[in-house]
């Protein structure tokens, strides 16, 4: 038997199925599936991807038998549609489209109305009774064919059209008459001849094979080749070609076209929902020139008649179809349909895009309706989508006047009056005003103002700048590094990207999810964690294996995170406690002390505050695990930099300004990220870590002794590159901890572990594990060092890299599995090799990003830790990881 | 048969051999070897390391039979020395020393004169006829025993001695009489009793076993355990104990002691060379209280009589011995001897330390003498030693007054008048003055002054600061990052670490190999590349497999490197060409241009200069391979920072100071090392790389076409982290290169490759190799990112880390084989996996460090590249790599 190269679909029967993507491409498989479940799909056929491969194997010749098979299927189409290809009475017109296994830009797109020539156009006139429509279709076909199939510059024919409009004194294409369009057809054909040195093909068969050849040819054009290479798509996949009967929604008032969703994609409500236009083409619905009418009474506001009312029969038919579709696809469907002279045709169905809110509701509803399982429901909600639900967000329908754009440093939306200092923010807040704190950059002194503000806007600093990190911790909206604004503190003004001036007290709105800054107040939508959300997350927690902890530095953060389901603290950054306005003075004294004695005096002031911090955290977490990282950032981050601040500090410390300046200068670093920080501080100033360990253990012992808590503090030492560092610091920590335990005379267990955040730590993790009871992968820093890429400085080129797909994704957002991920995996394997029961987690920002969480699951981490507002995202992603694994089995 | 625990040596016979280090320890094996080749070694025996292990296995009990074996060997000693342990007439005194396989601080050291008590001291008086000597020996024994064996605080007995001296009104120990010393012995014994609650052991047997027990006990003391852990010495190695007869060079005028070298260790001249003292102890020769006499007439200046003259018989005996020793050990020997009453004893022989110059001469001479092979000769010279030969160095005998210490940024030594600006340096140089340029840090504007100066001293900046890198390239002495000095440009002064002020015009000397800054002029020694050096390097080149290239940015550097044997340029840093004072303006215009057009205008000015650079380099290298790295550093490195410089530039560019300042500020980076640099510049400003590639290829094509050169330029793209970067930049480079080749209508081949200097590049080297014809490992940056350690900032803690052995070595000096090396090896393997013939090299500073070169050989690199002055070191190390491999086979 001859090889089957062509698959027919039409009249409720299809030779292919939805499962045959490899042979039929995505589009062909979809058309076959829709047809075979009984939908009225315009008949057609698909030429398989195999033909594409044969074509290239045989020096661009078609395999034997193809022409015959196409001819045969074309006849079947004609019969079914009761039209004839090339006929001047009842002409069959077709569309020709490419369709590969994966959607692929760079391929030939679409040729519509193929089959038109000077004879068949007469048939269209007769059928439609509309000469203008017929010639408009004809001239469009010539344009598409010339451009898409023959590669003629689109401008050449467009110019002729523009000239004619000028000549006739009209602005719109629609103002041209049937005669004009007929003339245009002639002019187009002449130009075609002139440019390509050949006559525009009259024979529909020649047109058809021209288009088919163009589809196959486009598989090997440069854009497609580049796209495949960049996306690792093998060229052996090939493309299919789809040929389908044209149907028209614009052939009269018994014609229409529309789009609809089987449920409301915005709210999730189970109500058929859509719009349609009478006597119109698909594009008209989208273009917004005419106002579409609602599909049913329930979906309209009564001003325009619905399809339910004006075309009741078609509406009923469509209702049945949409119910059938949802049952078949078991998900909300986004459908396109056309009614040609009273006959309903389905053009497209696909899973509908939906808001996070709708996604959750639909998933839960469908479980209740018995349509899907709980596991399927969980997989129906994209983890990243949840972010929408957890922060206030801009009303998507509100108009906005964007005046600048910075980095989306902390999600959410906020509006308020502009203020330029933390003190003003606090004062205004006490008066009940909502403010946005606008600073060149923020520093520890600004914390109270950040608390008081609705949102923070900075001109400088990246995604890990002080403003960004603190704001994310607070769950507060922040746009950072917005270089487009220029701030003048003196005049209390900033200018935006257009040069417009904004004064103190003017109102702006920030979108921390897009980085946009807008004029005035834009309405925001509050997060609503509905009952459906709770139900879904219950299922989620039943499926996942990974634990989800949070990064939290204060009892307040911890409380938010627990309300989002955090199962512990994976990273408490003690330095954020140091930044507190009440204690920064003591911290500075400690740093600037001339000797050990001076440092110890200052540390004695700090220890009571630190102990109180840990008491608060431990109480909030009620026995859940808490990992506390000892001091990490370079010391100069805590120092004042302005002349006045330095003078103040000098006075309060009783030293000269010069001495202080010299010290500040001495602490300056060229590359602080790679400088004197992390455990290197612990090695050179052991008394600082000793103080911190003492504070941690005193807090734990006190709670165990006096309040009956059950706590196992996890002491984490940052930035280890060599096991000997950890050996020394672990010994110091154990000495202090055991001393405290002896003082309190209680039994308290504790763990000492480390961050794996430098390539060398991952490479030597087997040795490091000898000294560590747990590893926490600090993938922020690990990404910075693995790529040699400072997150604070990458703003100048990283967006360009992502846009140009040099990096498939921002590696600070989704973990880079080929590089950073290899090190993480190596760290896990080597760690477990030495210490099989070592506790493994991740505390970089990746811990709250879905693809990264799935990666963490795959390589067998015990937990991920992320900022409080991302905890639900991580929980959901962790469940996806398990369910996707089950599906793959 | 009972296990043999004790090995005897004496009278030309030894039970052990030099090969038995594992059982006898280093010292024991050495004593056995000396004895068995017939040297007159004081008789003794060694208790094996096995006993140490048994001791700890059996709860600190000695194995059966040990006591008997010791007793037996002691008798043999007595017989041989004709003395008796504990005898009051002819008492035998012994020394007890530990001796493990590896030399190990923390272990018990030495007890001398063991066997003395109130009876035996009488025998010594009789033997020596010197009561004072006898009691002095006795009191020293008590002191040593109390301190070393019993752990008594040395101060306690020393205080008694001091009190007595005060009481007697004398300053020196030697002024105490025999009676005083006798009294002291009594006082010491009382104090011993008082402190330790036991009587000082009278019985020599008890003394002996006390000392043996102390040696074994010291194996498990904390210092020894720590040392072993840090140096990976297994505790199972154990220690041996050596017991040896005492001999005295201070028992009269027929006694003497001395040290000698079989050749001159400073010049290498083949002449027996040494010093001795009559009636003296070994320490006296070293202590320098008495002036030693020369060992022979040839070695003296005639003022003091030589041993050859005053003790001709012993001298002749010693001559024979030293000849025998050299023949036996086949290397220059450093020997210690003692003559007791006319009888010569050899106490020690070991391979002699020698200067680089001597090492080369001795190695070549010994080949000529037929003593060693060429391969052995090559292995006799330590690669790092050669550095001494290649730079002027401080006269090691000159006194020096160190006023500050910074980083040893560029080796060599230089003296000159202090100047504080590049212009002054140049002016002074024109007047024929020698100057040292002293700056807080240097910048491109200072290059002419650096050329003019003898050496450069900076207060800020690390080993890769501008000053350091440029100075090394020039082969010029530099001390950088010398934070101990404070510079005041206004007053034209700097203060040193003592607070002393140095004015402009004062003379200082720099030692670029130690980082020391000294007051005044210290004599320096010029490098002399003798004929022997050439001969040795000829052998070296015959043995090595690794090629050695140089890092050179100018024809001058290249010429120096070729004279040192460089076989190509492995790294030409084009940015150093940008720093040139004549073109920095154009470079700045390029950087600060508002748009592409502006950049291209500025680039058009630069291209002629760059082409000339490459013409010069290619001509100098005469067809040897030249790897040119495209622009690498962040752009702001080229910008002016002072207000005046900015104002000047603004004027010359015709823009406002504010505009310029804003741009400079915009280019500021938090972590420039991880910022917008390397290939990221090439991606965002392709026109810069295009200009450079054009300049390279135009130079190459011109030389091929007009001067018949045979050149294959190697275009190197820096800082690749992802293959797509290289894919784009390679395509750009190929396009420009092919265009130039077509313009010149010549056939020129070229390679495009990349640096592997980021962990991610090493991790994904298989993919990167698809786009690279060569890899050059940039281990400077790779070390920085793998460790998360900025070389410029590490000064605050890295020295501490190295001192405390947290890092076994500075990883910027010797490649870290456990971390960075793993990535380099991975890069090689993955690179070759994709492209088996890929060219692999290294161009970090490690390329000139011996252990790193050996590592590069092991992992199969094709070449190393280093700064010109280290080329001979790399050549020698490369030969060592081959020869050490042969030895290991």
Contacts between the chains, C-beta under 8 A, distances in Angstrom:
chain1	res1	chain2	res2	distance
A	230	B	724	7.5
A	462	B	670	7.9
A	483	B	666	7.1
A	666	B	483	7.1
A	669	B	790	7.0
A	669	B	792	7.9
A	669	B	793	4.4
A	670	B	462	7.9
A	670	B	672	6.9
A	670	B	673	7.3
A	670	B	790	6.1
A	670	B	792	4.3
A	670	B	793	5.6
A	671	B	671	4.5
A	671	B	672	6.7
A	671	B	673	4.4
A	671	B	674	6.9
A	671	B	790	3.8
A	671	B	792	6.7
A	671	B	793	5.9
A	672	B	670	6.9
A	672	B	671	6.7
A	672	B	793	7.4
A	673	B	670	7.3
A	673	B	671	4.4
A	673	B	674	6.3
A	673	B	788	7.5
A	673	B	790	7.7
A	674	B	671	6.9
A	674	B	673	6.3
A	674	B	674	7.5
A	674	B	784	6.1
A	674	B	785	7.9
A	674	B	788	5.3
A	674	B	789	5.5
A	674	B	790	3.6
A	674	B	793	6.6
A	675	B	790	5.4
A	675	B	793	3.9
A	675	B	794	7.8
A	675	B	796	7.8
A	676	B	793	6.4
A	676	B	796	4.8
A	676	B	797	5.5
A	680	B	797	5.1
A	683	B	797	6.9
A	683	B	800	7.4
A	683	B	801	7.3
A	683	B	804	8.0
A	683	B	806	6.8
A	684	B	796	7.6
A	684	B	797	5.3
A	684	B	800	6.2
A	719	B	788	6.5
A	721	B	786	7.9
A	721	B	787	4.7
A	721	B	788	6.3
A	721	B	789	7.1
A	721	B	819	7.5
A	722	B	806	6.4
A	722	B	807	6.2
A	724	B	230	7.6
A	724	B	805	7.5
A	724	B	806	4.7
A	724	B	807	7.7
A	725	B	806	5.9
A	728	B	806	7.1
A	757	B	788	7.5
A	758	B	786	7.1
A	758	B	787	6.4
A	758	B	788	4.2
A	759	B	759	4.1
A	759	B	785	6.7
A	759	B	786	4.6
A	759	B	788	7.9
A	759	B	819	7.3
A	759	B	823	7.1
A	760	B	786	4.8
A	760	B	787	5.4
A	760	B	788	7.7
A	760	B	816	7.5
A	760	B	819	3.8
A	760	B	820	7.4
A	763	B	786	7.4
A	763	B	818	7.4
A	763	B	819	4.9
A	763	B	822	5.2
A	763	B	823	7.0
A	764	B	818	5.8
A	764	B	819	5.8
A	767	B	818	8.0
A	781	B	788	6.8
A	784	B	674	6.1
A	785	B	674	7.9
A	785	B	759	6.7
A	785	B	785	4.7
A	785	B	786	7.3
A	785	B	788	4.9
A	786	B	721	7.9
A	786	B	758	7.1
A	786	B	759	4.6
A	786	B	760	4.8
A	786	B	763	7.4
A	786	B	785	7.3
A	787	B	721	4.7
A	787	B	758	6.4
A	787	B	760	5.4
A	788	B	673	7.5
A	788	B	674	5.3
A	788	B	719	6.5
A	788	B	721	6.3
A	788	B	757	7.5
A	788	B	758	4.2
A	788	B	759	7.8
A	788	B	760	7.7
A	788	B	781	6.8
A	788	B	785	4.9
A	789	B	674	5.5
A	789	B	721	7.0
A	790	B	669	7.0
A	790	B	670	6.1
A	790	B	671	3.8
A	790	B	673	7.7
A	790	B	674	3.6
A	790	B	675	5.5
A	792	B	669	7.9
A	792	B	670	4.3
A	792	B	671	6.7
A	793	B	669	4.4
A	793	B	670	5.6
A	793	B	671	5.9
A	793	B	672	7.5
A	793	B	674	6.6
A	793	B	675	4.0
A	793	B	676	6.4
A	794	B	675	7.8
A	796	B	675	7.8
A	796	B	676	4.8
A	796	B	684	7.6
A	797	B	676	5.5
A	797	B	680	5.1
A	797	B	683	6.9
A	797	B	684	5.3
A	800	B	683	7.3
A	800	B	684	6.2
A	801	B	683	7.2
A	804	B	683	8.0
A	805	B	724	7.5
A	806	B	683	6.8
A	806	B	722	6.4
A	806	B	724	4.7
A	806	B	725	5.8
A	806	B	728	7.0
A	807	B	722	6.2
A	807	B	724	7.7
A	816	B	760	7.5
A	818	B	763	7.4
A	818	B	764	5.7
A	818	B	767	7.9
A	819	B	721	7.5
A	819	B	759	7.3
A	819	B	760	3.8
A	819	B	763	4.9
A	819	B	764	5.8
A	820	B	760	7.4
A	822	B	763	5.2
A	823	B	759	7.2
A	823	B	763	7.0
